[in-house]
Amino acid sequence: MNAWKVLIVDDEPAICEMLRFIMEEAGYEVHTESRGDTVLDHCGAWRPDIVVLDIGLPGKSGYDVCRELTKEGIPFIVLSSYDKDYQVIKGLELGAEDYVAKPFNYKELVLRVQKVIHRTSPRAQLPEEIVLGDLKVDFSGQEVAIGSVPVSLTPTEYRIVEILARHAHVPVSTETLLQEVWNSTKERESAVEMIKVNICRLRKKLEQDPANPRYLLTKWGFGYILTDTSVRPSEDGSAL
């Protein structure tokens, strides 16, 4: 599957470049715009999966852009300054899927983008299976195999693989794993260690060489990726 497309709209070049870096590091394809009156044309030409939109824009009101995106069925997240709650409320009223307040935590931003895309995009509907090289994840049967050999996983291990496979080639944050596997929202040291232990166990079951993983990679400072490095090399994925 091609990378998800994110259009960043902000009139501050530094913000645009920071957001571009954050989202590209998370595996997304990113374009930027600085004016409200060019957003719809850009969306028509490029068709992003989501727009991250600052309300204060030159050329056209951010609220008018919200109305246009809603009319075109393009999901968007509103960026707002911490002291401008009215922007968030108005943006949500005009169809925003979510919001992020400045200054923001980059993990939170990526997590919110991921959730909106996988809630709204037809491309995000879960297929019956994912195949990455010799690794096959069968969602309907809740089974994992290497080649033709089934891999015996605990329910927790399978759930981790399922979540990573659902976001194949895109890093999944530790927060997402904690929330979706253990229903926890607190990134405590013990919780993060629990994830590491399970990842180590999974590598022993999935990888020919767990110390040099092919499929289950670490995205340092963020989380984990399920991919196939024999086809799509990772610049910094490695074992714990």
C-alpha distance (Angstrom), angle and dihedral (degrees) to the residues before:
residue distance angle dihedral
M1 . . .
N2 3.78 . .
A3 3.79 118.7 .
W4 3.80 117.4 -84.9
K5 3.80 112.9 -101.7
V6 3.82 120.2 -125.6
L7 3.81 122.7 -172.8
I8 3.82 113.2 -158.0
V9 3.81 114.9 -157.3
D10 3.81 116.5 -170.5
D11 3.80 132.9 129.1
E12 3.81 93.2 -139.7
P13 3.83 110.2 86.4
A14 3.81 92.5 -155.8
I15 3.80 91.4 55.0
C16 3.80 91.4 47.5
E17 3.79 92.6 51.2
M18 3.81 92.9 45.9
L19 3.80 91.6 50.2
R20 3.80 90.7 45.4
F21 3.80 90.3 53.8
I22 3.82 93.0 46.9
M23 3.79 95.1 49.2
E24 3.80 95.9 41.4
E25 3.80 89.4 50.7
A26 3.81 86.9 54.5
G27 3.81 90.7 54.4
Y28 3.81 102.2 -98.4
E29 3.80 129.4 133.0
V30 3.80 107.6 -122.4
H31 3.81 137.5 -161.4
T32 3.80 125.4 175.4
E33 3.80 135.3 -147.6
S34 3.81 129.4 -173.2
R35 3.82 102.3 -168.6
G36 3.76 132.7 62.5
D37 3.80 95.2 -141.1
T38 3.83 93.4 61.1
V39 3.82 98.8 48.2
L40 3.79 99.2 87.8
D41 3.83 93.6 47.1
H42 3.80 89.6 50.2
C43 3.80 90.8 49.2
G44 3.79 91.1 50.0
A45 3.81 92.3 51.6
W46 3.82 99.0 39.5
R47 3.83 104.0 23.3
P48 3.82 100.9 -148.9
D49 3.80 121.2 -154.8
I50 3.80 89.6 -133.1
V51 3.81 140.2 3.6
V52 3.80 122.7 -142.2
L53 3.79 101.8 -154.6
D54 3.79 133.3 -167.2
I55 3.81 110.9 -153.4
G56 3.82 97.7 -143.9
L57 3.81 103.2 74.6
P58 3.81 136.7 150.2
G59 3.79 120.6 -125.2
K60 3.79 97.0 30.0
S61 3.80 135.2 17.8
G62 3.78 114.9 -93.7
Y63 3.79 87.3 -131.2
D64 3.81 90.3 58.3
V65 3.81 88.5 50.1
C66 3.82 88.5 51.8
R67 3.81 89.9 54.5
E68 3.81 91.7 48.8
L69 3.81 93.9 48.6
T70 3.79 91.2 48.6
K71 3.81 90.8 49.7
E72 3.83 90.5 50.4
G73 3.81 92.2 47.0
I74 3.81 94.3 -119.4
P75 3.83 112.6 146.4
F76 3.78 116.2 -128.9
I77 3.79 141.5 -178.2
V78 3.80 120.3 -146.4
L79 3.81 120.8 -130.8
S80 3.79 112.6 -150.3
S81 3.79 137.7 174.6
Y82 3.79 113.0 -109.3
D83 3.82 92.2 -112.0
K84 3.82 97.3 48.8
D85 3.79 105.3 77.4
Y86 3.80 90.2 152.9
Q87 3.82 88.5 68.0
V88 3.80 90.4 55.7
I89 3.81 93.0 47.8
K90 3.80 93.3 47.5
G91 3.81 91.7 45.5
L92 3.80 92.0 51.5
E93 3.80 90.4 47.5
L94 3.82 88.8 53.8
G95 3.81 93.4 52.9
A96 3.83 108.6 -82.1
E97 3.81 112.8 157.4
D98 3.81 92.9 -148.2
Y99 3.80 143.2 -25.4
V100 3.80 139.5 -129.4
A101 3.81 121.8 -156.3
K102 3.82 122.4 -140.2
P103 2.94 124.7 -90.0
F104 3.80 90.7 43.1
N105 3.78 138.8 178.1
Y106 3.80 108.2 -111.7
K107 3.80 92.3 -139.8
E108 3.79 89.8 54.4
L109 3.79 91.4 51.1
V110 3.81 93.6 50.6
L111 3.80 90.9 45.4
R112 3.81 92.2 51.7
V113 3.81 91.9 47.4
Q114 3.81 90.5 49.7
K115 3.79 92.5 50.3
V116 3.79 94.5 48.8
I117 3.81 93.4 47.9
H118 3.78 93.6 48.5
R119 3.78 90.7 47.1
T120 3.80 97.3 47.4
S121 3.80 111.7 25.0
P122 3.82 120.3 90.8
R123 3.82 87.1 -148.3
A124 3.80 89.3 62.1
Q125 3.79 95.7 62.8
L126 3.78 108.1 121.5
P127 3.83 112.9 -104.1
E128 3.78 122.0 -145.9
E129 3.79 91.5 -103.7
I130 3.79 144.8 -0.2
V131 3.81 121.4 -142.2
L132 3.80 120.4 -162.6
G133 3.78 109.8 175.0
D134 3.81 105.9 -61.0
L135 3.81 92.3 -15.2
K136 3.81 115.8 97.8
V137 3.80 125.0 -176.4
D138 3.81 112.4 -165.4
F139 3.82 106.9 -160.9
S140 3.80 96.3 -176.0
G141 3.80 93.0 52.6
Q142 3.82 94.6 31.4
E143 3.80 89.4 -130.2
V144 3.79 134.5 136.5
A145 3.80 125.1 -157.9
I146 3.78 138.9 178.6
G147 3.78 104.7 -144.7
S148 3.81 104.0 -42.6
V149 3.80 94.0 -27.8
P150 3.83 116.3 101.5
V151 3.81 116.2 -133.2
S152 3.79 116.3 -137.7
L153 3.81 108.8 -133.8
T154 3.78 134.0 174.0
P155 3.83 115.7 -120.7
T156 3.81 89.7 -103.1
E157 3.80 92.7 49.6
Y158 3.80 91.6 49.1
R159 3.80 91.6 49.3
I160 3.82 90.3 53.6
V161 3.81 91.5 49.8
E162 3.81 91.2 46.2
I163 3.80 93.0 53.2
L164 3.80 92.8 46.1
A165 3.82 91.1 46.5
R166 3.78 91.2 50.3
H167 3.84 86.5 58.4
A168 3.82 95.0 37.5
H169 3.83 113.9 178.1
V170 3.83 91.5 8.6
P171 3.84 121.4 96.4
V172 3.81 114.7 -110.9
S173 3.80 115.3 -150.0
T174 3.78 124.5 -123.9
E175 3.82 87.0 -119.7
T176 3.80 90.8 59.2
L177 3.79 92.3 49.6
L178 3.80 91.9 47.7
Q179 3.78 91.9 49.7
E180 3.80 99.0 42.8
V181 3.82 99.4 37.4
W182 3.80 103.3 32.5
N183 3.83 100.5 17.6
S184 3.80 89.0 -124.2
T185 3.80 127.3 136.6
K186 3.80 97.2 -172.6
E187 3.79 118.6 94.5
R188 3.79 94.6 -152.5
E189 3.79 120.1 168.0
S190 3.80 90.6 -112.9
A191 3.82 91.3 50.7
V192 3.79 92.8 50.2
E193 3.79 89.4 48.6
M194 3.81 88.9 51.8
I195 3.80 89.3 56.7
K196 3.82 91.3 48.6
V197 3.81 91.4 52.1
N198 3.80 91.5 51.9
I199 3.81 92.2 46.1
C200 3.81 89.9 52.2
R201 3.82 90.4 51.2
L202 3.78 91.2 48.3
R203 3.79 92.6 50.7
K204 3.81 89.9 53.7
K205 3.80 88.8 54.6
L206 3.80 100.0 39.3
E207 3.78 105.8 31.8
Q208 3.77 129.8 72.7
D209 3.81 87.5 -151.7
P210 3.84 109.4 23.4
A211 3.80 91.6 -170.7
N212 3.82 89.8 59.0
P213 3.80 103.7 33.8
R214 3.77 122.7 -159.6
Y215 3.80 99.0 -171.6
L216 3.79 112.5 18.7
L217 3.80 110.1 55.4
T218 3.78 135.7 175.2
K219 3.79 120.5 -124.7
W220 3.79 98.9 -155.7
G221 3.77 114.9 -124.0
F222 3.80 92.4 6.9
G223 3.79 119.1 50.9
Y224 3.80 141.1 -91.3
I225 3.82 141.1 -43.5
L226 3.79 131.5 -152.7
T227 3.79 108.5 -152.2
D228 3.80 141.5 121.9
T229 3.78 111.8 -100.9
S230 3.80 92.0 -169.3
V231 3.82 85.9 71.7
R232 3.81 104.0 21.2
P233 3.83 111.3 29.7
S234 3.79 117.4 -149.5
E235 3.77 118.9 -136.9
D236 3.78 96.2 -146.4
G237 3.79 109.1 7.7
S238 3.77 114.1 127.3
A239 3.75 145.0 137.8
L240 3.79 122.3 -69.1
